[in-house]
Amino acid sequence: MVDAVVDFVRKKTPQFVQRVKILIFQTEMITDFHNSMKKRQGEEVQEKSLYGKVKDTITSFFGGEPERPADVRLQKEEFEPAVFQLCAENQQTVDEAKKKINQLIVAEQARRTITDPYIRQLSQAHMDELNQLQRRLTVRISLERGQEEDETKIHLEGLTRDVASAEGEVRDIIRKVERSEALKTKATLVSGLVEWQYRDQKGNIVPFDMYMNLRLEEALEKKQPVKIKINNRDFDADPEKRKAVLVNGMTNVELLRKNLKEPENPLPPHWDDMKDEIMKLVPVAAGSQEHAAVMANVTQSGFSITVISIDRVQNSCLWQSFQLLKKQMELKNKHNNNEKVLFHGTSADSTDQINTKGFNRSYAGKNGAMFGNGSYFAVDPAYSAQNYAQPDNQGHKRMYQARVLVGDYTQGSSGMIIPPSKSGQSADLYDSVTDNTSSPTMFVVFNDMQAYPEYLITFT
């Protein structure tokens, strides 16, 4: 009878059975039954699967609670146990064989834990991917939500090689979620600055959703055509000409771009007229107050260079996004000491990308990532100029004077992809990290919109 109950628990993994009652009609059998139960309680459970399928089932039967799934949305996958039947001339040989088999099983098992704040953003579709993954690789995957202030964790159990493969795929899923959240943030910010619209067949003005809005704005910045959808039909759009043409058709649709810039947050008054340009590089005249101010920042620590040119980077979209994020940071941190003037050395072939799209943390590691995988900015221009500004064929180097929203910062470390939590809550993060909190010489930001490339300095 005990074997039957244990076999049921092992094979069916019941989630709702809380108590099993066994009726014994023959009084003389009670003692034998009790002794049998005591004997079973003392035995080791040797027929465990590689993934602990029947872990503690006997213990649970005789006292204690069975292990519950970490999250009901993630299906608990069960695998058939591997059963070994051992025969030998004596019990000692059997025991030695069992011990050796257990050692081999333990040696081949692995358990990994993935901790990441973006795990909380996983949808049911992502859970379905995890379910398919654990069936395909025969790896048990469980989700641990923890307390409100704790980061959610994903646990992986199985053969070492399978767990390694599963870990890579799980991290890929998490990174997709991170990119999706970053895209959502960027699209939201841009939608507060610009609204792209189209005129339908009845002459009505219809706004695009924020993601299509972002695609059109980015295409305008790059001066490139882009494929868009209108009423679930594919169109080839030319943002510069403000028109879209139905793919494999003759239908033309007029596009409109509405500027939503806040009147209290205009472009800097000293900027040249943009004339509907997204980005404009303006030479700063030597001898002007603006030129002298930049030179004062560059030489403040006694650093001396021969400046060939200083260009002001005028990018209306980047500037507005930067200012909007600055306001959000001031509200969040409840102070206005969030912005610093810092420096960033780079190569000639990176300047066009930075002028148009801003600094890109995806390049982290190209010049080192000792304090995190973000964009690096130095307090001392000499550090950026000497270590990261790469000369071109003419020996000319490039360095940016940038406005950077460092906000509230903390100590950085290698491998960071976002700042650590500030108050124990996964959503309340520091704004940036640094090499030394008491005397910073560099800062690392993980949001591309936290830095604006204000001036491009070319020097030798």
C-alpha positions, 0 to 999 in steps of 0.5 A: 500500500505504501508503495502504491501511494509513493508510486502515485506521488512519483508519477502523477505529482499531485498538486491538490492532494493534501492527505491520504488515509489508509484504512486497516480492518485487521487489527493484527496488521496495524503493528506490521503496517506501522513498522513498514512505514517506519522502515520506509521513512528511514530509507534513502530515496535511491530512485531519484531522477536526474532533476530531483523529480521525487525529491522528498516525496517519501518525507512529504508523505510521512511529514512535511509539505511538498515543494510548490512551483515558484510561479503558477504561470510557469509550468512545472515540467516532470521527467521520467526517472531513470531507474537502476536495478542492481544485482550482486553477490552481496549487499556490500557490493550493491551498496558500493555500486549505488554509491558510485552511481549516485556520485556520477549523477551528482557530478553530472548535475548542475544548478544555475540561478539567473538574477535580473530585474527584467525577469519581472517583465516576462510575459506569458508568451515568454513563459511559454518559451521557457516551457518549450525550452525545458521540454526540449533540453530536459532542464527544469526551470523554475521562477522565484518571485521573492519579496517585493524588494527582491529581484526575481530569479530563474533557477535551472536544474539538469545535466551540466551541458543542458543547463549551460545551453538553457542558460544562454537561451534564457539570457537571450530572452531576458535581453530581448525584454530589455531591448523591448523596454528600452525601445518603449522608453525611447518611443515614449520620449520621442512621442512627446516631442514629435507626432507623425501623422497621415491623411486618410482617404476621407482627408482625416488626419490620423496619428501613427502609434508611438513605435511607428512614430519612432521609426519615421523620426529615425528614418528622417534623421538618417535621411533614409526611406523606411517601410511602415504599415497603414491599416495593416498594409505595407507602404514604402515611406519617404519621411523627407518628402512626406509621402508613402507609397503602397508596396506593389500598388499605386496608392500615395499617402501624405505624411505629416510631422507635427512638432510637439516641443514644449514651449518652456523647453526651447532649443538653446538661444545661441544655436543657429537656425535649424531650418527643419534639419534634425542635426547640424554641425556648426563651427565655433569661431576661434576667439568667440566667448563660446570657443573660449568657454570650451577651451577653459573646460579643456585646459582647466586641469593644466592639460594642453593640446593644439585645437584644430576645430571646435564644432557645436553639435545641434541635434534637436531630437537628442536635445529635447530627449535629454532635457525631458529626461533631465526633468524626470530625473530632477523630479525623481531625485528631488534635487537639481544637481544631476548634470555634469560637463564631462569628456569622451574620447573617440575615433573619427569614424564614430563621430557621425554616429554620435552626432546623429544618434548620440552615445551608444552603450552597445559599444561598451567593452571596445575601450574597456568596461571595468565599471560596467557595460555602458558609455564612459565619460571622464572628469579630466579631458586629459584622460579621454584625450590620451587614452581613448581619442584615436588619431586618424591618418593625419594624426588628428584626434577627436573628443566630445565635451558632453552634458551627462546626467549622472544623477545619483550615482554609486560604485560601478563594477565589471559586468554591470548592464544597469545601475544597482538598486538604490533602496532595495526595490528593483525599479528604484535604481541609481542613475549612473555608476563611477570608479570612486564615489568619494572622488570620481574620475569617470562616470558610466551611464546605461541609458543612451539619452543620459548624455548629449554630445555638445561639442566635438573637439578636433585636436593634435 
